[in-house]
Amino acid sequence: MGVTYKYFGAPDGATAARVPISMRPEELGGDELGQGMFTKIKPETMAAMVLTGIEGIPLHRVPPLELVVLHPDYAVVKLPMTVVDPLRGVGEETVGAAAFIWSTVPDRAGPQDAFNVYQLLHRWQDFSDRLHEAGHQAYCLVWP
């Protein structure tokens, strides 16, 4: 059994903590932005992918996630804004370079194929734009 991650936006931690957890991922409605982003990619991997590829931060310097809620059945974590902001307004070359950089970083988890990373970063870029437009922060609901 794997873990499911739903990235979503919320104006603050109190709102994020009230995410409905009794539903399965396919039943979980949209967030305040109209839709969340489901993936099997861990939030710490997503953070490392953006910060290493776009910002050039060494893997060991990627900031930790903030735990908002820890429950026996689920957790909600907050991603640092430094993970969302770098993708806003960058072009194809930057996203392509970030995907290539991440695909060559040794000793890390997550997708290895540069094209898959590129597609994921584009989805994350769209998600980042929607978060910014709504004035929200990035959170991730994690459950088995």
Buried (B, 14 or more C-beta within 10 A) or exposed (E): EEEBBBBBBBEEBEBBEEBEBEEEEEEBEEBBBEEBBBBEBBBBBBBBBBBBBBBEBEEEEBBEBEEBBEEEEBBBBBBBEBBBBBBEEBEEEBBBBBBBBBBEBEEBEBBEEBEBBBBBBBEBBEBBBBBBEBEBBBBBBBBE
